[in-house]
């Protein structure tokens, strides 16, 4: 494997408690799953690599995937524009979600996702 690029993104998908629940009955093969995910997340944060929701959602949308971005399960930080003007995190978050919604993804909140997940299970 070649060196990992600084812009490599880490995307953790669909890690469910069911892995624990069925461990005894079905003998899960990887008891270090959660610990390894935590180690990867820590490394990405410590080395300043992106865990970029916007890029991932855009690419997923471009590739034809039905993509949902959960607005209250994402965050950003204040940022400085090229002119030195500081933009607040709330504004940047709102604008980023607006850019994604409708073109690359559907932006929803946690309550909406949870309600839909319950409907499908019923």
Jmol script that loads the backbone (N, CA, C; Angstrom):
load data "model"
ATOM      1  N   UNK A   1       0.851  -1.178   0.000  1.00  0.00           N
ATOM      2  CA  UNK A   1       0.000   0.000   0.000  1.00  0.00           C
ATOM      3  C   UNK A   1       0.892   1.234   0.000  1.00  0.00           C
ATOM      4  N   UNK A   2       0.502   2.215  -0.781  1.00  0.00           N
ATOM      5  CA  UNK A   2       1.256   3.465  -0.813  1.00  0.00           C
ATOM      6  C   UNK A   2       0.877   4.315   0.392  1.00  0.00           C
ATOM      7  N   UNK A   3       1.599   5.402   0.588  1.00  0.00           N
ATOM      8  CA  UNK A   3       1.297   6.302   1.706  1.00  0.00           C
ATOM      9  C   UNK A   3      -0.127   6.815   1.586  1.00  0.00           C
ATOM     10  N   UNK A   4      -0.757   6.994   2.708  1.00  0.00           N
ATOM     11  CA  UNK A   4      -2.133   7.480   2.746  1.00  0.00           C
ATOM     12  C   UNK A   4      -2.143   8.985   2.503  1.00  0.00           C
ATOM     13  N   UNK A   5      -2.844   9.445   1.471  1.00  0.00           N
ATOM     14  CA  UNK A   5      -2.856  10.877   1.188  1.00  0.00           C
ATOM     15  C   UNK A   5      -3.473  11.673   2.331  1.00  0.00           C
ATOM     16  N   UNK A   6      -3.033  12.903   2.495  1.00  0.00           N
ATOM     17  CA  UNK A   6      -3.564  13.764   3.553  1.00  0.00           C
ATOM     18  C   UNK A   6      -5.043  14.045   3.350  1.00  0.00           C
ATOM     19  N   UNK A   7      -5.530  13.972   2.109  1.00  0.00           N
ATOM     20  CA  UNK A   7      -6.941  14.262   1.856  1.00  0.00           C
ATOM     21  C   UNK A   7      -7.816  13.004   1.819  1.00  0.00           C
ATOM     22  N   UNK A   8      -7.289  11.871   2.271  1.00  0.00           N
ATOM     23  CA  UNK A   8      -8.083  10.636   2.320  1.00  0.00           C
ATOM     24  C   UNK A   8      -9.214  10.805   3.327  1.00  0.00           C
ATOM     25  N   UNK A   9     -10.423  10.471   2.923  1.00  0.00           N
ATOM     26  CA  UNK A   9     -11.584  10.604   3.800  1.00  0.00           C
ATOM     27  C   UNK A   9     -11.904   9.268   4.466  1.00  0.00           C
ATOM     28  N   UNK A  10     -12.382   9.348   5.687  1.00  0.00           N
ATOM     29  CA  UNK A  10     -12.839   8.175   6.421  1.00  0.00           C
ATOM     30  C   UNK A  10     -14.346   8.269   6.544  1.00  0.00           C
ATOM     31  N   UNK A  11     -15.046   7.242   6.100  1.00  0.00           N
ATOM     32  CA  UNK A  11     -16.500   7.218   6.136  1.00  0.00           C
ATOM     33  C   UNK A  11     -16.935   5.988   6.915  1.00  0.00           C
ATOM     34  N   UNK A  12     -17.500   6.195   8.087  1.00  0.00           N
ATOM     35  CA  UNK A  12     -17.987   5.085   8.908  1.00  0.00           C
ATOM     36  C   UNK A  12     -19.469   4.925   8.600  1.00  0.00           C
ATOM     37  N   UNK A  13     -19.827   3.739   8.145  1.00  0.00           N
ATOM     38  CA  UNK A  13     -21.199   3.502   7.691  1.00  0.00           C
ATOM     39  C   UNK A  13     -21.829   2.348   8.451  1.00  0.00           C
ATOM     40  N   UNK A  14     -23.038   2.565   8.922  1.00  0.00           N
ATOM     41  CA  UNK A  14     -23.921   1.492   9.369  1.00  0.00           C
ATOM     42  C   UNK A  14     -23.323   0.582  10.438  1.00  0.00           C
ATOM     43  N   UNK A  15     -22.714   1.169  11.451  1.00  0.00           N
ATOM     44  CA  UNK A  15     -22.209   0.377  12.573  1.00  0.00           C
ATOM     45  C   UNK A  15     -23.347   0.290  13.578  1.00  0.00           C
ATOM     46  N   UNK A  16     -23.919  -0.874  13.702  1.00  0.00           N
ATOM     47  CA  UNK A  16     -25.139  -1.042  14.489  1.00  0.00           C
ATOM     48  C   UNK A  16     -24.902  -1.840  15.755  1.00  0.00           C
ATOM     49  N   UNK A  17     -25.769  -1.609  16.734  1.00  0.00           N
ATOM     50  CA  UNK A  17     -25.720  -2.364  17.985  1.00  0.00           C
ATOM     51  C   UNK A  17     -26.032  -3.839  17.742  1.00  0.00           C
ATOM     52  N   UNK A  18     -26.654  -4.133  16.618  1.00  0.00           N
ATOM     53  CA  UNK A  18     -26.953  -5.525  16.294  1.00  0.00           C
ATOM     54  C   UNK A  18     -25.706  -6.386  16.230  1.00  0.00           C
ATOM     55  N   UNK A  19     -24.577  -5.768  15.920  1.00  0.00           N
ATOM     56  CA  UNK A  19     -23.327  -6.515  15.917  1.00  0.00           C
ATOM     57  C   UNK A  19     -23.058  -7.091  17.296  1.00  0.00           C
ATOM     58  N   UNK A  20     -23.376  -6.322  18.329  1.00  0.00           N
ATOM     59  CA  UNK A  20     -23.203  -6.807  19.698  1.00  0.00           C
ATOM     60  C   UNK A  20     -24.275  -7.830  20.059  1.00  0.00           C
ATOM     61  N   UNK A  21     -25.515  -7.523  19.709  1.00  0.00           N
ATOM     62  CA  UNK A  21     -26.644  -8.359  20.098  1.00  0.00           C
ATOM     63  C   UNK A  21     -26.517  -9.781  19.557  1.00  0.00           C
ATOM     64  N   UNK A  22     -26.037  -9.904  18.336  1.00  0.00           N
ATOM     65  CA  UNK A  22     -25.949 -11.216  17.723  1.00  0.00           C
ATOM     66  C   UNK A  22     -24.591 -11.879  17.917  1.00  0.00           C
ATOM     67  N   UNK A  23     -23.704 -11.221  18.622  1.00  0.00           N
ATOM     68  CA  UNK A  23     -22.362 -11.752  18.817  1.00  0.00           C
ATOM     69  C   UNK A  23     -22.377 -13.148  19.442  1.00  0.00           C
ATOM     70  N   UNK A  24     -23.119 -13.320  20.512  1.00  0.00           N
ATOM     71  CA  UNK A  24     -23.169 -14.615  21.201  1.00  0.00           C
ATOM     72  C   UNK A  24     -23.781 -15.702  20.325  1.00  0.00           C
ATOM     73  N   UNK A  25     -24.903 -15.371  19.704  1.00  0.00           N
ATOM     74  CA  UNK A  25     -25.621 -16.377  18.933  1.00  0.00           C
ATOM     75  C   UNK A  25     -24.908 -16.750  17.631  1.00  0.00           C
ATOM     76  N   UNK A  26     -24.366 -15.736  16.944  1.00  0.00           N
ATOM     77  CA  UNK A  26     -23.782 -15.984  15.628  1.00  0.00           C
ATOM     78  C   UNK A  26     -22.257 -15.875  15.599  1.00  0.00           C
ATOM     79  N   UNK A  27     -21.649 -15.638  16.733  1.00  0.00           N
ATOM     80  CA  UNK A  27     -20.191 -15.635  16.863  1.00  0.00           C
ATOM     81  C   UNK A  27     -19.522 -14.673  15.868  1.00  0.00           C
ATOM     82  N   UNK A  28     -19.722 -13.400  16.131  1.00  0.00           N
ATOM     83  CA  UNK A  28     -19.127 -12.375  15.271  1.00  0.00           C
ATOM     84  C   UNK A  28     -17.626 -12.604  15.125  1.00  0.00           C
ATOM     85  N   UNK A  29     -17.111 -12.415  13.947  1.00  0.00           N
ATOM     86  CA  UNK A  29     -15.707 -12.724  13.673  1.00  0.00           C
ATOM     87  C   UNK A  29     -14.720 -11.676  14.160  1.00  0.00           C
ATOM     88  N   UNK A  30     -15.147 -10.458  14.405  1.00  0.00           N
ATOM     89  CA  UNK A  30     -14.198  -9.397  14.707  1.00  0.00           C
ATOM     90  C   UNK A  30     -14.564  -8.684  16.010  1.00  0.00           C
ATOM     91  N   UNK A  31     -14.107  -9.181  17.126  1.00  0.00           N
ATOM     92  CA  UNK A  31     -14.466  -8.547  18.404  1.00  0.00           C
ATOM     93  C   UNK A  31     -13.830  -7.170  18.576  1.00  0.00           C
ATOM     94  N   UNK A  32     -12.883  -6.813  17.736  1.00  0.00           N
ATOM     95  CA  UNK A  32     -12.217  -5.506  17.839  1.00  0.00           C
ATOM     96  C   UNK A  32     -12.825  -4.444  16.924  1.00  0.00           C
ATOM     97  N   UNK A  33     -13.968  -4.741  16.326  1.00  0.00           N
ATOM     98  CA  UNK A  33     -14.600  -3.829  15.369  1.00  0.00           C
ATOM     99  C   UNK A  33     -14.699  -2.404  15.902  1.00  0.00           C
ATOM    100  N   UNK A  34     -15.393  -2.224  17.008  1.00  0.00           N
ATOM    101  CA  UNK A  34     -15.630  -0.875  17.534  1.00  0.00           C
ATOM    102  C   UNK A  34     -14.332  -0.195  17.956  1.00  0.00           C
ATOM    103  N   UNK A  35     -13.445  -0.944  18.563  1.00  0.00           N
ATOM    104  CA  UNK A  35     -12.163  -0.376  18.986  1.00  0.00           C
ATOM    105  C   UNK A  35     -11.352   0.087  17.776  1.00  0.00           C
ATOM    106  N   UNK A  36     -11.381  -0.688  16.705  1.00  0.00           N
ATOM    107  CA  UNK A  36     -10.648  -0.308  15.500  1.00  0.00           C
ATOM    108  C   UNK A  36     -11.257   0.926  14.840  1.00  0.00           C
ATOM    109  N   UNK A  37     -12.579   1.013  14.822  1.00  0.00           N
ATOM    110  CA  UNK A  37     -13.228   2.203  14.275  1.00  0.00           C
ATOM    111  C   UNK A  37     -12.820   3.427  15.092  1.00  0.00           C
ATOM    112  N   UNK A  38     -12.839   3.303  16.405  1.00  0.00           N
ATOM    113  CA  UNK A  38     -12.440   4.416  17.276  1.00  0.00           C
ATOM    114  C   UNK A  38     -10.987   4.814  17.023  1.00  0.00           C
ATOM    115  N   UNK A  39     -10.120   3.845  16.832  1.00  0.00           N
ATOM    116  CA  UNK A  39      -8.711   4.132  16.548  1.00  0.00           C
ATOM    117  C   UNK A  39      -8.558   4.876  15.224  1.00  0.00           C
ATOM    118  N   UNK A  40      -9.312   4.441  14.202  1.00  0.00           N
ATOM    119  CA  UNK A  40      -9.262   5.121  12.908  1.00  0.00           C
ATOM    120  C   UNK A  40      -9.757   6.560  13.025  1.00  0.00           C
ATOM    121  N   UNK A  41     -10.885   6.748  13.706  1.00  0.00           N
ATOM    122  CA  UNK A  41     -11.419   8.099  13.872  1.00  0.00           C
ATOM    123  C   UNK A  41     -10.425   8.997  14.605  1.00  0.00           C
ATOM    124  N   UNK A  42      -9.833   8.480  15.641  1.00  0.00           N
ATOM    125  CA  UNK A  42      -8.851   9.247  16.413  1.00  0.00           C
ATOM    126  C   UNK A  42      -7.669   9.643  15.527  1.00  0.00           C
ATOM    127  N   UNK A  43      -7.167   8.699  14.731  1.00  0.00           N
ATOM    128  CA  UNK A  43      -6.032   8.973  13.846  1.00  0.00           C
ATOM    129  C   UNK A  43      -6.386  10.038  12.814  1.00  0.00           C
ATOM    130  N   UNK A  44      -7.584   9.955  12.243  1.00  0.00           N
ATOM    131  CA  UNK A  44      -7.995  10.948  11.251  1.00  0.00           C
ATOM    132  C   UNK A  44      -8.035  12.335  11.877  1.00  0.00           C
ATOM    133  N   UNK A  45      -8.584  12.419  13.066  1.00  0.00           N
ATOM    134  CA  UNK A  45      -8.667  13.713  13.746  1.00  0.00           C
ATOM    135  C   UNK A  45      -7.296  14.238  14.126  1.00  0.00           C
ATOM    136  N   UNK A  46      -6.453  13.363  14.647  1.00  0.00           N
ATOM    137  CA  UNK A  46      -5.125  13.783  15.096  1.00  0.00           C
ATOM    138  C   UNK A  46      -4.238  14.226  13.937  1.00  0.00           C
ATOM    139  N   UNK A  47      -4.435  13.657  12.750  1.00  0.00           N
ATOM    140  CA  UNK A  47      -3.597  14.009  11.607  1.00  0.00           C
ATOM    141  C   UNK A  47      -4.250  15.048  10.696  1.00  0.00           C
ATOM    142  N   UNK A  48      -5.407  15.550  11.111  1.00  0.00           N
ATOM    143  CA  UNK A  48      -6.054  16.621  10.367  1.00  0.00           C
ATOM    144  C   UNK A  48      -6.629  16.217   9.028  1.00  0.00           C
ATOM    145  N   UNK A  49      -6.926  14.924   8.874  1.00  0.00           N
ATOM    146  CA  UNK A  49      -7.520  14.490   7.606  1.00  0.00           C
ATOM    147  C   UNK A  49      -9.007  14.834   7.611  1.00  0.00           C
ATOM    148  N   UNK A  50      -9.662  14.955   6.460  1.00  0.00           N
ATOM    149  CA  UNK A  50     -11.096  15.284   6.403  1.00  0.00           C
ATOM    150  C   UNK A  50     -11.946  14.044   6.732  1.00  0.00           C
ATOM    151  N   UNK A  51     -13.135  14.305   7.416  1.00  0.00           N
ATOM    152  CA  UNK A  51     -14.247  13.355   7.549  1.00  0.00           C
ATOM    153  C   UNK A  51     -15.436  14.048   6.950  1.00  0.00           C
ATOM    154  N   UNK A  52     -15.312  14.324   5.550  1.00  0.00           N
ATOM    155  CA  UNK A  52     -16.060  15.446   4.954  1.00  0.00           C
ATOM    156  C   UNK A  52     -17.425  14.969   4.478  1.00  0.00           C
ATOM    157  N   UNK A  53     -18.454  15.409   5.122  1.00  0.00           N
ATOM    158  CA  UNK A  53     -19.829  15.055   4.778  1.00  0.00           C
ATOM    159  C   UNK A  53     -20.193  15.605   3.407  1.00  0.00           C
ATOM    160  N   UNK A  54     -19.836  16.856   3.150  1.00  0.00           N
ATOM    161  CA  UNK A  54     -20.228  17.502   1.902  1.00  0.00           C
ATOM    162  C   UNK A  54     -19.669  16.779   0.682  1.00  0.00           C
ATOM    163  N   UNK A  55     -18.388  16.482   0.688  1.00  0.00           N
ATOM    164  CA  UNK A  55     -17.778  15.810  -0.457  1.00  0.00           C
ATOM    165  C   UNK A  55     -18.380  14.426  -0.664  1.00  0.00           C
ATOM    166  N   UNK A  56     -18.558  13.697   0.427  1.00  0.00           N
ATOM    167  CA  UNK A  56     -19.127  12.354   0.331  1.00  0.00           C
ATOM    168  C   UNK A  56     -20.551  12.399  -0.220  1.00  0.00           C
ATOM    169  N   UNK A  57     -21.356  13.324   0.274  1.00  0.00           N
ATOM    170  CA  UNK A  57     -22.736  13.442  -0.200  1.00  0.00           C
ATOM    171  C   UNK A  57     -22.777  13.840  -1.676  1.00  0.00           C
ATOM    172  N   UNK A  58     -21.915  14.759  -2.067  1.00  0.00           N
ATOM    173  CA  UNK A  58     -21.877  15.180  -3.475  1.00  0.00           C
ATOM    174  C   UNK A  58     -21.500  14.012  -4.392  1.00  0.00           C
ATOM    175  N   UNK A  59     -20.482  13.271  -4.014  1.00  0.00           N
ATOM    176  CA  UNK A  59     -20.062  12.144  -4.844  1.00  0.00           C
ATOM    177  C   UNK A  59     -21.138  11.058  -4.885  1.00  0.00           C
ATOM    178  N   UNK A  60     -21.742  10.781  -3.748  1.00  0.00           N
ATOM    179  CA  UNK A  60     -22.809   9.780  -3.719  1.00  0.00           C
ATOM    180  C   UNK A  60     -23.963  10.198  -4.631  1.00  0.00           C
ATOM    181  N   UNK A  61     -24.351  11.467  -4.550  1.00  0.00           N
ATOM    182  CA  UNK A  61     -25.409  11.981  -5.413  1.00  0.00           C
ATOM    183  C   UNK A  61     -25.036  11.891  -6.879  1.00  0.00           C
ATOM    184  N   UNK A  62     -23.792  12.261  -7.200  1.00  0.00           N
ATOM    185  CA  UNK A  62     -23.319  12.188  -8.586  1.00  0.00           C
ATOM    186  C   UNK A  62     -23.338  10.762  -9.108  1.00  0.00           C
ATOM    187  N   UNK A  63     -23.107   9.803  -8.233  1.00  0.00           N
ATOM    188  CA  UNK A  63     -23.083   8.395  -8.647  1.00  0.00           C
ATOM    189  C   UNK A  63     -24.468   7.757  -8.632  1.00  0.00           C
ATOM    190  N   UNK A  64     -25.494   8.545  -8.295  1.00  0.00           N
ATOM    191  CA  UNK A  64     -26.859   8.048  -8.366  1.00  0.00           C
ATOM    192  C   UNK A  64     -27.393   7.405  -7.100  1.00  0.00           C
ATOM    193  N   UNK A  65     -26.657   7.489  -6.002  1.00  0.00           N
ATOM    194  CA  UNK A  65     -27.139   6.928  -4.748  1.00  0.00           C
ATOM    195  C   UNK A  65     -28.184   7.849  -4.130  1.00  0.00           C
ATOM    196  N   UNK A  66     -29.190   7.275  -3.501  1.00  0.00           N
ATOM    197  CA  UNK A  66     -30.121   8.050  -2.696  1.00  0.00           C
ATOM    198  C   UNK A  66     -29.380   8.404  -1.421  1.00  0.00           C
ATOM    199  N   UNK A  67     -29.195   9.689  -1.180  1.00  0.00           N
ATOM    200  CA  UNK A  67     -28.326  10.145  -0.106  1.00  0.00           C
ATOM    201  C   UNK A  67     -29.082  11.058   0.841  1.00  0.00           C
ATOM    202  N   UNK A  68     -28.954  10.783   2.117  1.00  0.00           N
ATOM    203  CA  UNK A  68     -29.536  11.625   3.158  1.00  0.00           C
ATOM    204  C   UNK A  68     -28.411  12.181   4.014  1.00  0.00           C
ATOM    205  N   UNK A  69     -28.483  13.457   4.307  1.00  0.00           N
ATOM    206  CA  UNK A  69     -27.556  14.095   5.235  1.00  0.00           C
ATOM    207  C   UNK A  69     -28.375  14.481   6.459  1.00  0.00           C
ATOM    208  N   UNK A  70     -27.967  14.004   7.607  1.00  0.00           N
ATOM    209  CA  UNK A  70     -28.702  14.264   8.847  1.00  0.00           C
ATOM    210  C   UNK A  70     -28.140  15.545   9.453  1.00  0.00           C
ATOM    211  N   UNK A  71     -28.908  16.616   9.327  1.00  0.00           N
ATOM    212  CA  UNK A  71     -28.427  17.957   9.652  1.00  0.00           C
ATOM    213  C   UNK A  71     -27.951  18.112  11.087  1.00  0.00           C
ATOM    214  N   UNK A  72     -28.663  17.517  12.027  1.00  0.00           N
ATOM    215  CA  UNK A  72     -28.264  17.687  13.433  1.00  0.00           C
ATOM    216  C   UNK A  72     -27.338  16.574  13.914  1.00  0.00           C
ATOM    217  N   UNK A  73     -26.779  15.829  12.963  1.00  0.00           N
ATOM    218  CA  UNK A  73     -25.729  14.856  13.278  1.00  0.00           C
ATOM    219  C   UNK A  73     -24.451  15.232  12.527  1.00  0.00           C
ATOM    220  N   UNK A  74     -24.380  16.493  12.096  1.00  0.00           N
ATOM    221  CA  UNK A  74     -23.195  17.031  11.435  1.00  0.00           C
ATOM    222  C   UNK A  74     -22.828  18.341  12.111  1.00  0.00           C
ATOM    223  N   UNK A  75     -21.608  18.774  11.898  1.00  0.00           N
ATOM    224  CA  UNK A  75     -21.157  20.023  12.520  1.00  0.00           C
ATOM    225  C   UNK A  75     -20.029  20.621  11.700  1.00  0.00           C
ATOM    226  N   UNK A  76     -19.761  21.883  11.951  1.00  0.00           N
ATOM    227  CA  UNK A  76     -18.619  22.560  11.344  1.00  0.00           C
ATOM    228  C   UNK A  76     -18.077  23.568  12.341  1.00  0.00           C
ATOM    229  N   UNK A  77     -17.117  24.343  11.909  1.00  0.00           N
ATOM    230  CA  UNK A  77     -16.465  25.325  12.773  1.00  0.00           C
ATOM    231  C   UNK A  77     -16.482  26.686  12.104  1.00  0.00           C
ATOM    232  N   UNK A  78     -16.255  27.743  12.883  1.00  0.00           N
ATOM    233  CA  UNK A  78     -16.030  29.063  12.303  1.00  0.00           C
ATOM    234  C   UNK A  78     -14.897  28.941  11.299  1.00  0.00           C
ATOM    235  N   UNK A  79     -14.939  29.774  10.261  1.00  0.00           N
ATOM    236  CA  UNK A  79     -13.878  29.724   9.268  1.00  0.00           C
ATOM    237  C   UNK A  79     -13.589  31.135   8.776  1.00  0.00           C
ATOM    238  N   UNK A  80     -12.385  31.319   8.279  1.00  0.00           N
ATOM    239  CA  UNK A  80     -11.939  32.613   7.781  1.00  0.00           C
ATOM    240  C   UNK A  80     -11.978  32.600   6.265  1.00  0.00           C
ATOM    241  N   UNK A  81     -12.614  33.616   5.675  1.00  0.00           N
ATOM    242  CA  UNK A  81     -12.644  33.744   4.227  1.00  0.00           C
ATOM    243  C   UNK A  81     -11.327  34.279   3.699  1.00  0.00           C
ATOM    244  N   UNK A  82     -11.152  34.264   2.379  1.00  0.00           N
ATOM    245  CA  UNK A  82      -9.894  34.733   1.799  1.00  0.00           C
ATOM    246  C   UNK A  82      -9.641  36.213   2.060  1.00  0.00           C
ATOM    247  N   UNK A  83     -10.697  36.957   2.353  1.00  0.00           N
ATOM    248  CA  UNK A  83     -10.551  38.389   2.649  1.00  0.00           C
ATOM    249  C   UNK A  83     -10.323  38.665   4.136  1.00  0.00           C
ATOM    250  N   UNK A  84     -10.203  37.597   4.931  1.00  0.00           N
ATOM    251  CA  UNK A  84      -9.970  37.751   6.359  1.00  0.00           C
ATOM    252  C   UNK A  84     -11.236  37.858   7.185  1.00  0.00           C
ATOM    253  N   UNK A  85     -12.381  37.843   6.533  1.00  0.00           N
ATOM    254  CA  UNK A  85     -13.647  37.916   7.250  1.00  0.00           C
ATOM    255  C   UNK A  85     -13.952  36.573   7.892  1.00  0.00           C
ATOM    256  N   UNK A  86     -14.373  36.602   9.168  1.00  0.00           N
ATOM    257  CA  UNK A  86     -14.722  35.380   9.887  1.00  0.00           C
ATOM    258  C   UNK A  86     -16.200  35.076   9.675  1.00  0.00           C
ATOM    259  N   UNK A  87     -16.469  33.804   9.337  1.00  0.00           N
ATOM    260  CA  UNK A  87     -17.840  33.333   9.156  1.00  0.00           C
ATOM    261  C   UNK A  87     -18.174  32.370  10.276  1.00  0.00           C
ATOM    262  N   UNK A  88     -19.313  32.566  10.901  1.00  0.00           N
ATOM    263  CA  UNK A  88     -19.728  31.737  12.020  1.00  0.00           C
ATOM    264  C   UNK A  88     -20.128  30.337  11.606  1.00  0.00           C
ATOM    265  N   UNK A  89     -19.910  29.401  12.506  1.00  0.00           N
ATOM    266  CA  UNK A  89     -20.201  27.990  12.239  1.00  0.00           C
ATOM    267  C   UNK A  89     -21.665  27.766  11.877  1.00  0.00           C
ATOM    268  N   UNK A  90     -22.580  28.431  12.553  1.00  0.00           N
ATOM    269  CA  UNK A  90     -24.007  28.229  12.253  1.00  0.00           C
ATOM    270  C   UNK A  90     -24.322  28.617  10.818  1.00  0.00           C
ATOM    271  N   UNK A  91     -23.799  29.761  10.380  1.00  0.00           N
ATOM    272  CA  UNK A  91     -24.028  30.205   8.998  1.00  0.00           C
ATOM    273  C   UNK A  91     -23.417  29.226   8.008  1.00  0.00           C
ATOM    274  N   UNK A  92     -22.181  28.835   8.239  1.00  0.00           N
ATOM    275  CA  UNK A  92     -21.516  27.894   7.334  1.00  0.00           C
ATOM    276  C   UNK A  92     -22.253  26.566   7.260  1.00  0.00           C
ATOM    277  N   UNK A  93     -22.721  26.085   8.405  1.00  0.00           N
ATOM    278  CA  UNK A  93     -23.467  24.827   8.455  1.00  0.00           C
ATOM    279  C   UNK A  93     -24.745  24.943   7.635  1.00  0.00           C
ATOM    280  N   UNK A  94     -25.481  26.019   7.857  1.00  0.00           N
ATOM    281  CA  UNK A  94     -26.736  26.223   7.125  1.00  0.00           C
ATOM    282  C   UNK A  94     -26.503  26.305   5.619  1.00  0.00           C
ATOM    283  N   UNK A  95     -25.477  27.038   5.204  1.00  0.00           N
ATOM    284  CA  UNK A  95     -25.180  27.193   3.783  1.00  0.00           C
ATOM    285  C   UNK A  95     -24.726  25.863   3.178  1.00  0.00           C
ATOM    286  N   UNK A  96     -23.889  25.122   3.880  1.00  0.00           N
ATOM    287  CA  UNK A  96     -23.428  23.821   3.374  1.00  0.00           C
ATOM    288  C   UNK A  96     -24.611  22.874   3.165  1.00  0.00           C
ATOM    289  N   UNK A  97     -25.529  22.847   4.119  1.00  0.00           N
ATOM    290  CA  UNK A  97     -26.700  21.986   3.982  1.00  0.00           C
ATOM    291  C   UNK A  97     -27.587  22.448   2.830  1.00  0.00           C
ATOM    292  N   UNK A  98     -27.736  23.767   2.690  1.00  0.00           N
ATOM    293  CA  UNK A  98     -28.543  24.302   1.587  1.00  0.00           C
ATOM    294  C   UNK A  98     -27.929  23.931   0.234  1.00  0.00           C
ATOM    295  N   UNK A  99     -26.600  23.958   0.152  1.00  0.00           N
ATOM    296  CA  UNK A  99     -25.929  23.580  -1.097  1.00  0.00           C
ATOM    297  C   UNK A  99     -26.163  22.117  -1.469  1.00  0.00           C
ATOM    298  N   UNK A 100     -26.258  21.257  -0.482  1.00  0.00           N
ATOM    299  CA  UNK A 100     -26.441  19.829  -0.734  1.00  0.00           C
ATOM    300  C   UNK A 100     -27.896  19.472  -1.027  1.00  0.00           C
ATOM    301  N   UNK A 101     -28.815  20.101  -0.303  1.00  0.00           N
ATOM    302  CA  UNK A 101     -30.228  19.717  -0.345  1.00  0.00           C
ATOM    303  C   UNK A 101     -30.830  19.918  -1.735  1.00  0.00           C
ATOM    304  N   UNK A 102     -31.450  18.863  -2.209  1.00  0.00           N
ATOM    305  CA  UNK A 102     -32.167  18.940  -3.471  1.00  0.00           C
ATOM    306  C   UNK A 102     -31.351  18.572  -4.693  1.00  0.00           C
ATOM    307  N   UNK A 103     -30.052  18.814  -4.644  1.00  0.00           N
ATOM    308  CA  UNK A 103     -29.222  18.486  -5.798  1.00  0.00           C
ATOM    309  C   UNK A 103     -28.414  17.208  -5.593  1.00  0.00           C
ATOM    310  N   UNK A 104     -27.789  17.092  -4.423  1.00  0.00           N
ATOM    311  CA  UNK A 104     -26.941  15.934  -4.146  1.00  0.00           C
ATOM    312  C   UNK A 104     -27.528  15.005  -3.093  1.00  0.00           C
ATOM    313  N   UNK A 105     -28.383  15.550  -2.242  1.00  0.00           N
ATOM    314  CA  UNK A 105     -28.894  14.790  -1.104  1.00  0.00           C
ATOM    315  C   UNK A 105     -30.214  15.395  -0.637  1.00  0.00           C
ATOM    316  N   UNK A 106     -30.862  14.666   0.245  1.00  0.00           N
ATOM    317  CA  UNK A 106     -32.008  15.194   0.967  1.00  0.00           C
ATOM    318  C   UNK A 106     -31.537  15.435   2.391  1.00  0.00           C
ATOM    319  N   UNK A 107     -31.684  16.662   2.853  1.00  0.00           N
ATOM    320  CA  UNK A 107     -31.252  17.012   4.203  1.00  0.00           C
ATOM    321  C   UNK A 107     -32.443  16.835   5.142  1.00  0.00           C
ATOM    322  N   UNK A 108     -32.248  16.059   6.181  1.00  0.00           N
ATOM    323  CA  UNK A 108     -33.285  15.772   7.175  1.00  0.00           C
ATOM    324  C   UNK A 108     -32.661  15.885   8.560  1.00  0.00           C
ATOM    325  N   UNK A 109     -33.499  15.793   9.584  1.00  0.00           N
ATOM    326  CA  UNK A 109     -32.964  15.793  10.944  1.00  0.00           C
ATOM    327  C   UNK A 109     -33.064  14.390  11.544  1.00  0.00           C
ATOM    328  N   UNK A 110     -32.471  14.225  12.698  1.00  0.00           N
ATOM    329  CA  UNK A 110     -32.434  12.913  13.348  1.00  0.00           C
ATOM    330  C   UNK A 110     -33.830  12.371  13.602  1.00  0.00           C
ATOM    331  N   UNK A 111     -34.735  13.220  14.097  1.00  0.00           N
ATOM    332  CA  UNK A 111     -36.095  12.768  14.405  1.00  0.00           C
ATOM    333  C   UNK A 111     -36.786  12.200  13.169  1.00  0.00           C
ATOM    334  N   UNK A 112     -36.571  12.841  12.034  1.00  0.00           N
ATOM    335  CA  UNK A 112     -37.184  12.356  10.788  1.00  0.00           C
ATOM    336  C   UNK A 112     -36.639  10.988  10.404  1.00  0.00           C
ATOM    337  N   UNK A 113     -35.340  10.820  10.476  1.00  0.00           N
ATOM    338  CA  UNK A 113     -34.725   9.523  10.154  1.00  0.00           C
ATOM    339  C   UNK A 113     -35.219   8.439  11.101  1.00  0.00           C
ATOM    340  N   UNK A 114     -35.257   8.751  12.403  1.00  0.00           N
ATOM    341  CA  UNK A 114     -35.706   7.765  13.372  1.00  0.00           C
ATOM    342  C   UNK A 114     -37.163   7.389  13.147  1.00  0.00           C
ATOM    343  N   UNK A 115     -38.002   8.360  12.836  1.00  0.00           N
ATOM    344  CA  UNK A 115     -39.410   8.067  12.576  1.00  0.00           C
ATOM    345  C   UNK A 115     -39.556   7.188  11.342  1.00  0.00           C
ATOM    346  N   UNK A 116     -38.807   7.500  10.296  1.00  0.00           N
ATOM    347  CA  UNK A 116     -38.878   6.700   9.066  1.00  0.00           C
ATOM    348  C   UNK A 116     -38.351   5.295   9.303  1.00  0.00           C
ATOM    349  N   UNK A 117     -37.305   5.177  10.096  1.00  0.00           N
ATOM    350  CA  UNK A 117     -36.754   3.855  10.390  1.00  0.00           C
ATOM    351  C   UNK A 117     -37.774   3.013  11.155  1.00  0.00           C
ATOM    352  N   UNK A 118     -38.511   3.635  12.059  1.00  0.00           N
ATOM    353  CA  UNK A 118     -39.542   2.929  12.813  1.00  0.00           C
ATOM    354  C   UNK A 118     -40.690   2.519  11.912  1.00  0.00           C
ATOM    355  N   UNK A 119     -41.066   3.370  10.965  1.00  0.00           N
ATOM    356  CA  UNK A 119     -42.146   3.052  10.037  1.00  0.00           C
ATOM    357  C   UNK A 119     -41.795   1.836   9.193  1.00  0.00           C
ATOM    358  N   UNK A 120     -40.567   1.800   8.710  1.00  0.00           N
ATOM    359  CA  UNK A 120     -40.134   0.694   7.845  1.00  0.00           C
ATOM    360  C   UNK A 120     -40.105  -0.621   8.612  1.00  0.00           C
ATOM    361  N   UNK A 121     -39.740  -0.551   9.895  1.00  0.00           N
ATOM    362  CA  UNK A 121     -39.634  -1.772  10.703  1.00  0.00           C
ATOM    363  C   UNK A 121     -41.005  -2.321  11.085  1.00  0.00           C
ATOM    364  N   UNK A 122     -42.003  -1.458  11.085  1.00  0.00           N
ATOM    365  CA  UNK A 122     -43.344  -1.860  11.520  1.00  0.00           C
ATOM    366  C   UNK A 122     -44.065  -2.675  10.482  1.00  0.00           C
TER     367      UNK A 122
END
end "model"
wireframe off; spacefill off
backbone 0.3
color backbone group
